[in-house]
Amino acid sequence: MRDCVFCNIVEGRVPGAIAHRNDSFVAVMDKYPINKGHTLVMPAKHYPTILDMPKEEVGRLFIFVAKVAKGVKEATGAAGLNIGLNNGQAAAQLIPHLHVHVIPRHQDDGASWNRPSRLLVAADELSKWAEAIRQKISE
């Protein structure tokens, strides 16, 4: 879909700091992260929500999420992770392309899953984060 920002990132029409990808899924740094290393994992194919994705692909998506989450945790030194997704506008899904948030968390970091404040991070910094995560996934 040409009007979907995530489809455009997946297809290389707009820049995105890609941390990991395969033929079916892509992990990209969130442009407005809650914490350093906040990564979005999405299918390469456009599905508005998890309810639109074939169930056999949902399992494969979460295998990929687990792999990315391990890389995020190791690259950021996080004490824990929030992993979640929003389905539909009423659930605060801002971009209608299925994506799973992997958010590194640190003790007393002040970040909140409920209406969190977001950081504004330069593209080159996002690329550095992506590279650090990519290295950990490759190990």
N, C-alpha and C positions, 0 to 999 in steps of 0.2 A: 504494500500500500504506500503510494508516494506521499501521502499526507501524514503518515505515522513517523514520528521522530525516531522511534526505536528501529523500525524497518530501515529507515535511511542510514542509521548507524551500522546496523548489521550488514547492509549492502554497500557500505563505504561511500555513500553519497554525502554524508556529513561526518565530521570528525568525532571520534569517541576514543577514550583511553581504554582499549581492550586489554583485560587482564588474562583472559583465557577464552578459547573457542574451539569448537569442533564443527562437524557438518550440521549438527542439529541445534546447538546451544551456544550462547555468547555470554560472557561475563564482562561487564563494562563498569568503569568507575562512575558513581553517582556524581553528577555535575554540581549538586547542592547537598553534600554529605552531612549526615548527623555527626559522624566522627571520621577521622582520618582512616581511609581504607574502606569506607562504605561502598559496597559493590552491588550492582544489579545483575541478576542472572535471568536470562530470558531465552525463549525458544527463538531460533532463527526465522521460523515461519510465524506469520502473524496469527495470534489467537487473542481476542480481547480479554478473556478471563480464563481461569483454570477450568471453568465449567464448559468452555468451548474446545478445550484440548482433548484429543482422544486419550482415554484412560491409560492405554499402554505407554503413551509418551509421558504422562505425568510421573510415572515411576522413574523413567530415564532422566527426566528433568531434575528430580530430587537426588539422584545419584550424582549428577553433575553439580548440583548445589552443595552437596556434602564435600565434594572434592575442592570446590572453590572456597568453601567456608574454612576448611583446614588451612589452605594457603593464606587466606585473609588473617586468620588467627595467628599463624606463625609469623607472617610478614609484619604485623602490627604489634605483636607482643600483647595482644588483648587478653584480659582475664576471662572474658566470655563473649558471647555473640547473641544478638537478636537476629532471628531469621523469620521473615514473615512476608505476607503478600496481602494486598487489598484487591477485592474483587468488586468492581462497579463503582460508580461515582458516589453512591451513598456510603460506601466503605472507604472513601477518601482516595480512590484510585484516580490519579491525575492524568495518566497517559493510558489510553485503552489498548495496551499491548501487554499481555501477561508478563509480569516480572516479579522476581523474588528478591527482597532486600536482605543482604547479609551485612550486618552492622556490628563492627567490633566495639566491645564495651570494656571499659576500665573501671576499677573500683572508684566510686564517688566521682564519675566523670560529669555528672550533672545533666547528661543527655536523658531525654525522656521519650518513650515510644509514643506517648500521648501528646500530640501537637508539638513536636520537638522544634527547637530552633535549628536552623540550617547554617552551614558554613558557606562562604563564597571562596572557591579555590581556583587558582589559575590552571589553565590547560596543561602547562608543563609540569606542574606539581601532580596533577592527576595521572599524567603519563609515568612519573616516577613511582607513584603508588602502584600503578598497574604492573610495571616492570618488577617491583619487589614481590608482588603476589605471584606473578608468572614464574619467577625463579623458584619460589617455594613450592608451587604446584609441580614444577618439573623435577624437583629433587626426589 
